[in-house]
């Protein structure tokens, strides 16, 4: 059974059951109150009749008294403890109850009895008669008018239940359709995505704030994430196949050269090994960068906290100096702290320091300063510089200002693209200024505090 049919069935059955239970409750309460009220009225009337008959007992016969006080629709009798007494007096419509067997009651009784399919209010009251004997004054009153009212009430409630079931069924159908509409749209959208291979999104009513619209927004967000990951995967495959082809070709060529001529020409061995080693290192660095770029920023497991930027700059510079033997000057005044991920910020510094090392021969300077709610880290070199028309493209993946020089230095055109993604992930801002022949300056802006604390 489909979910829509289940919702329709369950909501219809539940609504019908609630309606029936409610009507049964109304009928039960009303009938009980009505019958109790009639019984109380009959008991009060019987007590009044017993008192009046006792007062008038000396001036009239018992039969006369019974005829005088008999209910309009019922019976009145006087009964001794041994079951004897004058004949009961009944109204014209209560002849059938005169055939009921008389029973003496030592205590007051009030109950509803049935005779020949009709209901009666029976009341028995013990009284001390004029001769000193204890007799029962028994009054039996018809409840047909009340029972007729209850029958009409049953018909009305049954008709109302049947009349209400139709709109309930229709509303349950509409409700199931309303609930299932976003799910049906999602299913249709997913089928269309599978058929066409194109990512699609649901059209939502932005004015609505209910859970169904929220589910649609969540679905669209999931599709955006899938599309982003799919595009990253496609880009990764394309970039890897494009960029790894050259180093693999170089390695294959030198390996083939060694295989053919290595034994006869030992001088080729050193050259081939160095070339293969250099290309292998470049392939490793490129693969690591490609794998990181293929990840979604949410998967980078960032740890945002207050970072001592001065200490970070000094430790990064020291590590870089030991690795490459290049002097790096760090300039800072006082304590400067920023809110960022320390590991990713260090990686950013390494990327820009490595670029400065590749394209300059002089000292590299790292300066830190406070500018309002931001902390600035500026990496400056005095190298070859970048033409103004090339600056907007330097953060594009695999873009190289000078193809031959970049290949020579081992770069793959991924460093600055990776830096841009890292900066976006940690909430930093990048800018670059450069002049051909004079050098390049990269400015990294980091928030001084968490945005939530500002």
C-alpha positions as CSV (number, residue, x, y, z in Angstrom):
1,X,0.0,0.0,0.0
2,X,1.3,3.4,-0.9
3,X,2.1,6.0,1.7
4,X,-0.6,8.3,0.4
5,X,-3.2,5.5,0.7
6,X,-2.0,4.7,4.2
7,X,-2.3,8.3,5.4
8,X,-5.8,8.5,3.8
9,X,-6.9,5.2,5.4
10,X,-5.5,5.9,8.8
11,X,-6.7,9.5,9.1
12,X,-10.2,8.5,7.8
13,X,-10.5,5.6,10.2
14,X,-9.2,7.6,13.1
15,X,-11.5,10.6,12.4
16,X,-14.5,8.3,12.0
17,X,-13.7,6.4,15.2
18,X,-13.3,9.7,17.1
19,X,-16.6,11.0,15.7
20,X,-18.5,7.8,16.6
21,X,-17.0,7.7,20.1
22,X,-17.9,11.3,20.6
23,X,-21.5,10.8,19.5
24,X,-21.8,7.7,21.7
25,X,-20.5,9.6,24.7
26,X,-23.0,12.4,24.0
27,X,-25.8,10.0,23.7
28,X,-24.8,8.0,26.9
29,X,-24.5,11.1,29.0
30,X,-27.7,12.7,27.8
31,X,-29.7,9.5,28.1
32,X,-28.4,8.8,31.6
33,X,-29.2,12.4,32.7
34,X,-32.7,12.3,31.2
35,X,-33.6,8.9,32.8
36,X,-32.1,9.9,36.2
37,X,-34.1,13.1,36.0
38,X,-37.3,11.2,35.2
39,X,-36.6,8.8,38.0
40,X,-36.0,11.6,40.5
41,X,-39.3,13.3,39.4
42,X,-41.1,10.0,39.8
43,X,-39.7,9.4,43.3
44,X,-40.6,13.0,44.4
45,X,-44.1,12.5,43.0
46,X,-44.5,9.1,44.7
47,X,-43.5,10.6,48.0
48,X,-46.0,13.4,47.6
49,X,-48.7,11.0,46.7
50,X,-47.9,8.8,49.7
51,X,-48.1,11.8,52.1
52,X,-51.4,13.1,50.6
53,X,-53.0,9.7,50.6
54,X,-52.1,9.2,54.3
55,X,-53.6,12.6,55.2
56,X,-56.8,11.9,53.2
57,X,-57.1,8.2,54.2
58,X,-59.9,8.8,56.8
59,X,-62.2,10.6,54.5
60,X,-62.2,8.2,51.4
61,X,-61.8,4.6,50.5
62,X,-58.5,3.2,49.4
63,X,-59.7,2.7,45.9
64,X,-60.9,6.2,45.7
65,X,-57.5,7.5,46.9
66,X,-55.7,5.3,44.4
67,X,-57.9,6.6,41.5
68,X,-57.4,10.2,42.7
69,X,-53.6,10.0,42.6
70,X,-52.9,7.5,39.8
71,X,-50.3,8.9,37.3
72,X,-51.6,9.9,33.9
73,X,-49.6,7.1,32.2
74,X,-48.9,4.5,34.8
75,X,-50.2,2.6,37.8
76,X,-50.6,3.1,41.6
77,X,-51.1,0.4,44.2
78,X,-51.1,-0.1,48.0
79,X,-49.4,-3.3,49.1
80,X,-49.1,-5.0,52.4
81,X,-46.1,-7.0,53.6
82,X,-47.9,-10.3,52.8
83,X,-48.6,-9.2,49.2
84,X,-52.3,-8.4,49.9
85,X,-54.0,-5.2,49.1
86,X,-56.6,-3.5,47.1
87,X,-56.5,-4.0,43.3
88,X,-54.0,-1.6,41.6
89,X,-55.4,1.4,39.6
90,X,-53.9,2.0,36.2
91,X,-54.3,4.6,33.5
92,X,-55.9,3.8,30.2
93,X,-52.4,3.3,28.5
94,X,-50.9,1.3,31.4
95,X,-53.0,-1.9,31.4
96,X,-50.0,-4.2,30.7
97,X,-48.2,-3.2,33.9
98,X,-51.1,-4.3,36.1
99,X,-50.1,-7.9,35.3
100,X,-46.7,-7.4,36.9
101,X,-46.2,-9.5,40.0
102,X,-46.4,-7.3,43.1
103,X,-43.3,-7.3,45.4
104,X,-43.2,-5.7,48.9
105,X,-40.1,-3.6,49.7
106,X,-39.2,-2.8,53.3
107,X,-37.1,0.1,52.2
108,X,-37.6,2.9,49.6
109,X,-37.0,1.8,46.1
110,X,-36.6,3.8,42.8
111,X,-35.6,2.0,39.6
112,X,-36.4,1.7,35.9
113,X,-38.2,-1.4,34.9
114,X,-39.4,-2.9,31.6
115,X,-42.7,-4.4,30.7
116,X,-43.8,-5.6,27.2
117,X,-40.9,-3.7,25.7
118,X,-41.7,-0.4,27.4
119,X,-39.8,1.4,30.1
120,X,-41.3,2.6,33.4
121,X,-40.1,4.5,36.5
122,X,-40.9,2.3,39.5
123,X,-41.0,3.9,43.0
124,X,-41.9,2.0,46.2
125,X,-42.3,4.0,49.5
126,X,-43.1,2.4,52.8
127,X,-45.7,4.4,54.9
128,X,-47.5,3.8,58.2
129,X,-51.2,3.6,57.4
130,X,-54.0,4.8,59.6
131,X,-54.4,1.4,61.2
132,X,-50.7,1.3,62.2
133,X,-49.7,-1.2,59.5
134,X,-46.7,-0.6,57.3
135,X,-47.8,-0.5,53.6
136,X,-46.0,0.2,50.3
137,X,-47.2,2.9,48.1
138,X,-46.0,1.8,44.7
139,X,-46.0,4.2,41.7
140,X,-45.2,3.1,38.2
141,X,-44.9,5.9,35.6
142,X,-44.3,5.5,31.9
143,X,-41.1,6.8,30.4
144,X,-42.2,6.5,26.7
145,X,-41.9,10.2,26.1
146,X,-38.3,10.2,27.3
147,X,-37.5,7.0,25.3
148,X,-39.0,8.6,22.2
149,X,-36.8,11.6,22.7
150,X,-33.8,9.3,23.0
151,X,-34.7,7.4,19.9
152,X,-34.9,10.7,18.0
153,X,-31.5,11.7,19.4
154,X,-30.0,8.3,18.2
155,X,-31.3,9.0,14.7
156,X,-30.0,12.5,14.7
157,X,-26.6,11.5,15.9
158,X,-26.4,8.6,13.5
159,X,-27.4,10.9,10.6
160,X,-24.9,13.6,11.7
161,X,-22.2,10.9,11.9
162,X,-22.9,9.7,8.4
163,X,-23.2,13.3,7.1
164,X,-19.8,14.2,8.6
165,X,-18.0,11.1,7.3
166,X,-18.1,12.3,3.7
167,X,-16.3,15.6,4.3
168,X,-14.0,13.8,6.7
169,X,-13.0,11.3,3.9
170,X,-12.6,14.2,1.4
171,X,-10.5,16.2,3.9
172,X,-8.3,13.1,4.7
173,X,-7.8,12.7,0.9
174,X,-6.8,16.3,0.6
175,X,-4.5,16.1,3.6
176,X,-2.7,13.0,2.3
177,X,-2.3,14.7,-1.0
178,X,-0.9,17.9,0.7
179,X,1.5,15.9,2.8
180,X,2.7,13.7,-0.1
181,X,3.0,16.5,-2.7
182,X,6.6,17.5,-1.7
183,X,7.6,13.8,-1.5
184,X,6.1,13.1,-4.9
185,X,8.0,16.2,-6.3
186,X,11.2,14.9,-4.8
187,X,10.7,11.5,-6.3
188,X,9.9,13.0,-9.7
189,X,12.9,15.3,-9.4
190,X,15.3,12.4,-8.5
191,X,14.0,10.4,-11.4
192,X,14.5,13.3,-13.7
193,X,18.1,13.8,-12.4
194,X,18.8,10.1,-13.0
195,X,17.3,10.3,-16.5
196,X,18.9,13.5,-17.7
197,X,22.0,13.5,-15.6
198,X,21.3,17.2,-14.7
199,X,20.9,18.3,-11.1
200,X,17.5,19.9,-10.5
201,X,15.8,21.6,-7.5
202,X,12.3,21.8,-6.1
203,X,10.3,25.0,-6.6
204,X,9.3,26.2,-3.2
205,X,6.9,28.8,-1.8
206,X,9.3,31.0,0.1
207,X,6.5,32.7,2.0
208,X,5.5,29.4,3.7
209,X,7.3,28.3,6.9
210,X,5.9,24.9,7.5
211,X,7.8,21.6,7.8
212,X,7.1,20.5,4.3
213,X,8.8,23.6,2.8
214,X,11.6,23.1,5.3
215,X,12.0,19.5,4.0
216,X,12.0,20.9,0.4
217,X,14.8,23.3,1.4
218,X,16.8,20.5,3.0
219,X,16.3,18.5,-0.2
220,X,17.6,21.4,-2.3
221,X,20.5,21.9,0.0
222,X,21.4,18.2,-0.4
223,X,21.1,18.5,-4.2
224,X,23.5,21.5,-4.1
225,X,26.0,19.5,-2.0
226,X,25.7,16.6,-4.4
227,X,26.1,18.8,-7.4
228,X,29.1,20.5,-5.8
229,X,30.8,17.2,-4.9
230,X,30.0,15.9,-8.4
231,X,31.6,18.9,-10.0
232,X,34.6,18.6,-7.7
233,X,34.9,15.0,-8.7
234,X,34.7,15.7,-12.4
235,X,37.2,18.6,-12.0
236,X,39.5,16.3,-10.0
237,X,39.4,13.6,-12.6
238,X,39.9,16.2,-15.4
239,X,42.7,18.0,-13.6
240,X,44.5,14.8,-12.5
241,X,44.4,13.3,-16.0
242,X,45.6,16.5,-17.5
243,X,48.3,17.4,-15.0
244,X,49.7,13.9,-14.2
245,X,50.1,13.1,-17.9
246,X,53.3,15.2,-18.2
247,X,55.3,13.9,-15.2
248,X,54.2,10.3,-16.0
249,X,55.4,10.8,-19.5
250,X,58.8,12.1,-18.3
251,X,59.2,9.2,-15.8
252,X,58.3,6.7,-18.6
253,X,60.7,8.3,-21.0
254,X,63.6,8.3,-18.6
255,X,62.8,4.7,-17.5
256,X,62.7,3.6,-21.1
257,X,66.0,5.4,-21.7
258,X,67.6,3.6,-18.8
259,X,66.2,0.3,-20.0
260,X,67.6,0.8,-23.5
261,X,70.9,2.5,-22.9
262,X,71.6,2.6,-19.1
263,X,74.0,-0.3,-19.1
264,X,76.0,1.0,-22.1
265,X,76.0,4.6,-20.9
266,X,76.4,4.9,-17.2
267,X,76.5,8.7,-17.4
268,X,72.7,8.6,-18.2
269,X,72.0,6.9,-14.9
270,X,72.4,10.0,-12.6
271,X,70.5,12.3,-15.0
272,X,67.6,9.8,-15.3
273,X,67.3,9.1,-11.6
274,X,67.3,12.8,-10.7
275,X,64.7,13.6,-13.3
276,X,62.5,10.7,-12.2
277,X,62.9,11.7,-8.5
278,X,62.0,15.3,-9.2
279,X,58.9,14.3,-11.2
280,X,57.8,11.9,-8.5
281,X,58.1,14.6,-5.9
282,X,56.1,17.0,-8.0
283,X,53.5,14.3,-8.7
284,X,53.2,13.7,-4.9
285,X,52.7,17.4,-4.1
286,X,50.2,17.8,-7.0
287,X,48.2,14.8,-5.9
288,X,48.0,16.0,-2.3
289,X,46.8,19.4,-3.5
290,X,44.3,17.8,-5.9
291,X,42.9,15.6,-3.1
292,X,42.5,18.6,-0.8
293,X,40.8,20.6,-3.5
294,X,38.5,17.7,-4.2
295,X,37.1,17.9,-0.7
296,X,34.2,20.0,0.3
297,X,35.2,22.8,2.7
298,X,32.8,21.3,5.3
299,X,34.9,18.1,5.3
300,X,38.1,19.9,6.3
301,X,37.3,19.6,10.1
302,X,38.2,23.2,10.9
303,X,39.0,24.1,14.5
304,X,38.4,27.9,14.8
305,X,39.9,29.6,17.8
306,X,42.0,32.6,18.9
307,X,45.5,32.2,17.3
308,X,48.7,34.2,18.2
309,X,49.5,35.4,14.7
310,X,53.0,36.7,15.6
311,X,54.1,33.4,17.0
312,X,52.6,31.6,14.0
313,X,54.5,33.9,11.6
314,X,57.8,33.4,13.4
315,X,57.4,29.6,13.6
316,X,56.5,29.3,10.0
317,X,59.4,31.5,8.9
318,X,61.8,29.5,11.0
319,X,60.6,26.2,9.5
320,X,60.8,27.7,6.0
321,X,64.3,29.0,6.6
322,X,65.6,25.6,7.7
323,X,64.0,23.9,4.7
324,X,65.1,26.3,1.9
325,X,67.9,28.4,3.5
326,X,66.1,31.6,2.6
327,X,65.9,34.5,5.1
328,X,62.4,35.6,6.1
329,X,62.0,38.9,8.1
330,X,59.0,39.0,10.4
331,X,57.8,42.5,11.5
332,X,55.1,43.0,14.2
333,X,54.4,45.4,17.0
334,X,53.0,43.9,20.2
335,X,50.6,41.0,20.6
336,X,48.4,40.3,17.5
337,X,45.7,37.6,17.7
338,X,43.2,36.5,15.2
339,X,40.2,34.1,15.0
340,X,41.0,31.3,12.6
341,X,42.0,27.7,12.1
342,X,45.7,27.6,13.0
343,X,46.7,24.6,10.8
344,X,44.9,26.0,7.7
345,X,46.3,29.5,8.3
346,X,49.8,28.0,8.6
347,X,49.2,26.2,5.3
348,X,48.2,29.6,3.7
349,X,51.5,31.2,4.9
350,X,53.5,28.2,3.5
351,X,51.8,28.6,0.1
352,X,52.6,32.3,-0.2
353,X,56.1,31.9,1.2
354,X,56.8,29.1,-1.3
355,X,55.6,31.3,-4.2
356,X,57.8,34.2,-2.9
357,X,60.8,31.8,-2.7
358,X,60.2,30.5,-6.3
359,X,59.9,33.9,-8.0
360,X,62.4,36.0,-6.0
361,X,66.0,35.8,-4.9
362,X,66.1,38.4,-2.2
363,X,64.7,38.5,1.4
364,X,61.1,37.8,2.0
365,X,59.2,40.0,4.5
366,X,56.2,39.1,6.6
367,X,54.6,42.1,8.4
368,X,51.6,42.0,10.8
369,X,49.4,44.9,11.8
370,X,45.9,45.6,13.3
371,X,43.3,47.4,11.2
372,X,40.1,47.8,13.2
373,X,38.3,44.5,13.6
374,X,40.8,42.8,11.3
375,X,44.4,41.6,11.5
376,X,46.5,41.9,8.4
377,X,49.4,39.6,7.4
378,X,51.3,40.9,4.4
379,X,53.9,38.7,2.6
380,X,56.2,40.7,0.4
381,X,58.9,39.6,-2.0
382,X,61.2,41.6,-4.5
383,X,61.0,39.2,-7.4
384,X,59.9,39.2,-11.0
385,X,56.3,40.4,-10.3
386,X,53.1,39.7,-12.2
387,X,51.7,41.8,-15.1
388,X,48.5,43.8,-14.1
389,X,46.4,42.0,-16.7
390,X,47.3,38.6,-15.2
391,X,46.5,39.4,-11.5
392,X,42.7,38.6,-11.8
393,X,43.5,35.1,-13.0
394,X,46.2,34.0,-10.6
395,X,43.8,32.3,-8.3
396,X,42.3,30.2,-11.1
397,X,43.1,26.5,-11.0
398,X,46.1,25.5,-13.1
399,X,46.7,29.1,-14.3
400,X,50.3,29.9,-14.8
401,X,51.7,33.4,-15.6
402,X,54.8,31.9,-17.2
403,X,54.3,28.3,-18.4
404,X,58.0,27.5,-18.9
405,X,59.2,29.1,-15.7
406,X,56.5,27.4,-13.6
407,X,57.3,24.0,-15.1
408,X,60.9,24.6,-14.3
409,X,60.2,25.5,-10.7
410,X,58.0,22.5,-10.2
411,X,54.6,24.3,-9.8
412,X,51.4,22.9,-11.1
413,X,49.2,26.1,-10.9
414,X,47.3,24.7,-7.9
415,X,48.8,26.6,-5.0
416,X,47.0,29.9,-5.3
417,X,43.7,28.1,-6.2
418,X,44.1,26.0,-3.0
419,X,44.9,29.2,-1.0
420,X,41.7,30.9,-2.2
421,X,39.6,27.9,-1.1
422,X,41.3,27.7,2.3
423,X,40.9,31.4,2.8
424,X,37.2,31.1,2.0
425,X,36.8,28.2,4.4
426,X,38.4,29.9,7.4
427,X,36.7,33.3,6.6
428,X,39.9,35.1,5.6
429,X,40.2,37.6,2.8
430,X,42.9,37.6,0.1
431,X,44.3,40.4,-2.1
432,X,47.4,40.7,-4.2
433,X,49.4,43.6,-5.5
434,X,52.3,43.2,-7.9
435,X,54.6,45.2,-10.2
436,X,56.7,43.6,-12.9
437,X,60.4,43.7,-11.9
438,X,59.7,45.0,-8.4
439,X,57.9,42.2,-6.6
440,X,54.6,41.0,-5.2
441,X,52.7,41.7,-2.0
442,X,49.9,39.4,-0.7
443,X,47.6,40.6,2.0
444,X,45.7,38.2,4.2
445,X,43.0,39.7,6.4
446,X,41.9,37.7,9.4
447,X,39.0,38.6,11.8
448,X,40.3,39.7,15.2
449,X,37.4,37.9,17.0
450,X,34.7,35.4,16.2
451,X,31.8,37.0,14.3
452,X,29.5,35.8,17.0
453,X,31.4,37.8,19.5
454,X,31.3,41.1,17.6
